[in-house]
Amino acid sequence: MRALRVYGLVAAAMFCLLLPGQIESARADGSTRLATAQERAFYSKVVGAANKAIPSPPPGWEVVFQTELDAPDRVVVGLEDGPYSITYNAEWLNRPAHDKMEAQRGKLLESAAATMTTDTGDEALIKQIEALAAQAGKAAERGDYAETQKIQKQMEQVAEKLNARMETKASGVEEMMARTAVQDIGAMISVQFNFFNVALPENVKRLPVLDGIKLVFRAPGEDQYTGEVSEHGVTTVLLGKGWKEVSDGDNHYLESPEEVPGPHTAVHTIVVEIQASDDRAADIVKNIDWNHLKTLLVK
């Protein structure tokens, strides 16, 4: 079964809810079996290597999540049908910056709360809608559907005015959240073994060769409040043989052959994704022990 990777770490939290390394090979019925000694050793080897290759967070930062290093006792049935896909995730938090930002936002939200409540202007529009609704009801009872439709259009016009007022208030809060956001507040690192398809967004940029690794990319992030481009993007590094770029209509991705000889407990590809600010991601990439990861790949 092909392990399809979607660029980015948006689904990273789902890995916390399922048994490690079993998501990509899961069957619909969810049948499991006992892991073999070879599979447990393979899991411990690659996850331990990822944990060792990833640098420690900066002073003051915390590791708020990390994939367990212990191998699972059970795996999905059919895992042996293809290369064993395993994911190691780590998440860092800049605790001092995070706490400072939250405290600042808390104070601003308290002051903004008053503006989010309905004022006299809102109440007047609400009363106008209620009065029109009553008129529409009476017109419908009389069977005067032309008058009913006319009143409904009036109600829609008044509702648009009310929605516009509320959206203006909400946009003020969103602008405040965006204004107080701290770019270098955390990092998410994902090391994925035996993934063979990586989708890339249109605005991805190729980065310089890294320790002999040619497939290094950077895609900008998107501010969750404004939708504007954010420097909190994703850097992707691909290791292994056979990677090629493919364009299929609007889809652009890289793939590596999944039909490979040998045991399923062998590493054929490694995909590393780092979601962080530009400078932080560059620093993490610089300090990852790439040579240690390369030793896992089949020759």
Secondary structure, DSSP 8 states (H G I E B T S, - for coil): ---EE-SSSTTGGGGGTS-TT-STT--TT--EEE--HHHHHHHHHHHHHHHHHS----TTEEEEEE---S--SEEETTGGGS---EEEEEEEEEHHHHHHHHHHHHHHHHHHHHHHS--HHHHHHHHHHHHHHHHHHHHHHHT-HHHHHHHHHHHHHHHHHHHHHHHHHHHHHHHHHHHT--SSSEEEEEEEES--EEEE-TT-EE---BTTB--EEEEEEE-TTT--EEEEEEEEEEEES--EEEEETTEEEEE------S-SSSB-EEEEEEEE-HHHHHHHHHHS-HHHHHTTB--
